[in-house]
Amino acid sequence: MLLQDKTAIVYGAAGLVGAAVAGAFAREGARVVLAGRTQQTLAKVADQIRDAGGAAQTAVVDVTDTAAMRAHAAEVAAVSGGIDIAFNATSNDDLQGIQLLDMDLGDFARPVSKAIAAHFTIATVTARHMLGRGGVILAMGGGREAIPLLGGSHVAWSALAGLCRQLAAELGPHGIRVAWLLSPGSPDPRAVTPGDGDPLADGTLIGRRPSYQEVADAAVFAASGWAATMTAAEINLTGGAVPD
């Protein structure tokens, strides 16, 4: 198992991406902490992981509450001896479908500020418990190709990439890696084929977006020792829509 005996916190674990990643981490032997704002939805994901033979626990915590985030990370580290993996699958509350010319500054800036604030908090509170043991901090981002009507999303993803690079530069000497997964829009659970009317799928070279499981498998690889020299890196899952 690639993540045997590792302790992983997945923030936004009740969402589709977070749940898939948490399940994949557990499948590979990690002890997974599912963090989010709603206990009921977190509990469903935890039950699914346990039913599959994995180890999972839940924690209701809001990434906008720095004090609560610090306390929770310290609690996890005290029980486990540290934190090995942190994955950010939180949403940015973006507003799409409106031209920038018709958008208020607040609606444009909200996903940018939320993406940066959430990942800054996640990275800094968990990295403190990776010092001396190493660790991996991962985030989920969107494509950087030019697509209209996405509001502040592109700026948010670009800012997130910049933050990850800065974190990688400062945390690298401590053995902590930082990377982000790049997807052409939300992963798609359907069997998507070229020409089905999905512009994001049609914009890829393979005619489809990645599935949630494919995103989760890539996260496992990035978190594992197989990616030991991968940091300040973008893991491109866009099917060729965004060239390296």
C-alpha positions in Angstrom: 0.0 0.0 0.0 1.4 3.4 -1.0 0.2 5.3 2.1 0.5 2.6 4.7 0.2 4.1 8.3 0.2 7.7 7.0 -2.1 10.3 8.6 -4.0 12.3 6.1 -6.5 15.2 6.6 -8.9 15.9 3.7 -10.5 19.3 3.9 -13.8 19.5 2.1 -14.1 15.7 2.4 -17.9 15.7 2.0 -17.7 16.9 -1.6 -17.4 14.7 -4.6 -13.6 15.3 -5.1 -12.8 15.2 -1.4 -14.8 12.0 -0.8 -13.1 10.3 -3.7 -9.6 11.3 -2.6 -10.3 10.3 1.0 -11.5 6.9 -0.1 -8.4 6.4 -2.2 -6.1 7.5 0.6 -7.8 5.0 2.9 -7.6 2.2 0.3 -3.9 2.7 0.2 -3.5 2.4 4.0 -3.8 5.9 5.3 -5.6 6.9 8.4 -8.0 9.6 7.1 -9.5 12.5 8.9 -12.5 13.9 7.0 -12.8 17.6 7.7 -15.7 19.8 6.7 -18.6 21.9 7.9 -21.4 19.4 8.1 -21.2 16.3 10.2 -24.0 14.4 8.5 -22.4 14.4 5.1 -19.0 13.7 6.5 -20.4 10.7 8.4 -21.7 9.2 5.2 -18.3 9.3 3.6 -16.7 7.9 6.7 -19.2 5.0 6.7 -18.4 4.2 3.1 -14.6 4.2 3.9 -15.1 1.9 6.9 -17.4 -0.4 5.0 -14.6 -0.8 2.5 -12.1 -1.7 5.3 -10.5 1.7 5.7 -9.8 3.8 8.7 -11.7 7.2 8.9 -12.8 9.7 11.4 -14.7 13.0 11.0 -14.1 16.5 12.3 -16.4 19.5 11.9 -14.1 22.5 11.2 -14.4 25.6 9.1 -11.3 26.6 7.1 -12.1 30.2 7.6 -11.7 29.8 11.4 -7.9 29.9 11.9 -8.0 29.2 15.6 -10.3 26.2 15.2 -8.1 24.9 12.3 -4.9 25.2 14.5 -6.6 23.4 17.4 -7.9 20.6 15.2 -4.5 20.0 13.5 -2.8 20.0 16.9 -5.4 17.4 18.1 -4.8 15.1 15.1 -1.0 15.4 15.5 -1.2 14.7 19.2 -3.1 11.4 18.5 -1.1 10.3 15.5 2.3 11.7 16.2 2.2 14.2 13.4 0.4 14.8 10.1 1.7 13.3 6.8 -0.7 14.5 4.2 -3.1 17.5 3.8 -5.5 17.7 0.8 -7.5 20.8 0.1 -10.8 20.0 -1.7 -12.7 23.0 -0.4 -14.9 25.1 -2.8 -14.3 28.7 -3.8 -17.9 29.9 -4.0 -17.3 31.3 -7.5 -20.0 32.9 -9.6 -20.0 31.8 -13.2 -22.1 32.5 -16.3 -21.7 36.3 -16.2 -19.3 38.5 -18.2 -16.7 40.4 -16.2 -18.2 43.6 -17.6 -21.4 42.9 -15.8 -19.9 41.5 -12.5 -19.5 43.3 -9.2 -16.0 43.4 -7.9 -17.1 41.5 -4.8 -18.4 38.6 -6.8 -15.2 38.5 -8.9 -12.8 38.7 -5.9 -14.6 36.3 -3.6 -13.3 33.0 -5.1 -9.8 34.5 -5.3 -9.7 35.6 -1.6 -11.4 32.4 -0.5 -9.0 30.1 -2.4 -5.9 31.8 -1.0 -7.2 32.2 2.5 -8.3 28.5 2.7 -5.1 27.0 1.3 -2.9 29.4 3.3 -4.6 28.3 6.5 -4.6 24.6 5.6 -1.0 24.6 4.6 0.3 26.6 7.5 -1.6 24.8 10.3 -0.7 21.3 9.0 2.9 22.1 8.0 3.8 22.9 11.6 3.1 19.2 12.4 5.1 17.9 9.4 8.4 19.5 10.6 11.0 16.9 11.4 9.1 14.1 9.6 8.3 15.5 6.2 4.9 15.6 4.5 2.8 16.5 1.5 0.4 19.4 1.0 -1.9 19.1 -2.0 -4.6 21.3 -3.5 -7.2 21.0 -6.3 -7.3 23.6 -9.0 -8.8 24.3 -12.3 -7.4 24.8 -15.8 -5.5 27.9 -16.9 -6.9 27.9 -20.4 -8.9 30.9 -21.4 -12.6 30.2 -21.1 -15.2 33.0 -20.9 -17.8 33.5 -18.2 -15.8 31.8 -15.4 -15.8 35.0 -13.3 -12.8 35.1 -10.9 -12.1 31.3 -11.2 -9.1 31.6 -13.4 -7.5 34.3 -11.2 -8.2 32.1 -8.2 -6.5 29.1 -9.7 -3.5 31.2 -10.8 -3.2 32.7 -7.4 -3.4 29.2 -5.8 -0.6 28.0 -8.1 1.6 30.9 -7.0 0.9 30.3 -3.3 1.8 26.6 -3.7 5.1 27.5 -5.4 5.9 29.9 -2.5 5.0 27.3 0.1 7.1 24.7 -1.7 10.1 27.0 -1.7 9.9 27.7 2.0 8.9 24.2 3.2 11.1 22.2 0.9 14.1 22.4 3.3 11.9 20.8 5.9 11.1 17.9 3.7 7.6 19.1 3.0 6.4 18.9 -0.6 3.6 21.0 -2.1 1.7 20.3 -5.4 -1.6 21.0 -7.0 -3.9 18.9 -9.3 -5.1 20.7 -12.4 -8.5 19.6 -13.9 -10.5 21.0 -16.9 -13.4 22.1 -14.8 -15.1 19.7 -12.3 -14.3 16.0 -12.8 -17.2 14.2 -14.4 -18.6 10.9 -13.3 -20.4 10.2 -16.6 -19.0 8.3 -19.6 -18.3 11.5 -21.6 -17.7 11.2 -25.3 -16.6 13.8 -27.8 -19.4 15.9 -29.3 -21.8 15.5 -26.4 -22.1 19.2 -25.9 -19.7 19.6 -23.0 -17.3 22.3 -24.1 -14.8 21.4 -21.4 -14.8 17.8 -22.5 -14.6 18.7 -26.1 -11.6 20.9 -25.4 -9.5 18.0 -24.3 -7.5 15.8 -26.6 -9.1 12.6 -25.2 -12.7 13.9 -25.5 -13.6 13.8 -21.8 -12.8 15.2 -18.4 -11.1 13.0 -15.7 -13.3 10.9 -13.5 -13.4 11.5 -9.7 -11.5 8.2 -9.3 -8.8 9.3 -11.7 -8.3 12.5 -9.8 -8.1 10.5 -6.6 -5.6 8.1 -8.0 -3.4 11.0 -9.1 -3.7 12.4 -5.6 -2.5 9.1 -4.1 0.5 9.1 -6.4 1.4 12.7 -5.5 1.1 12.0 -1.8 3.2 8.8 -2.0 6.9 8.1 -2.0 6.7 7.4 -5.7 6.5 11.2 -6.1 9.3 11.9 -3.6 11.0 14.6 -5.8 7.8 16.2 -7.0 7.2 19.7 -5.5 6.2 23.1 -6.7 4.6 21.0 -9.3 1.3 21.1 -11.3 -0.2 17.6 -11.9 -1.9 18.1 -15.2 -5.1 16.1 -15.5 -6.6 18.1 -18.3 -6.4 15.5 -21.0 -4.3 17.9 -23.1 -6.6 20.9 -22.8 -3.8 22.7 -21.0 -0.4 22.0 -22.5 2.5 21.6 -20.0 
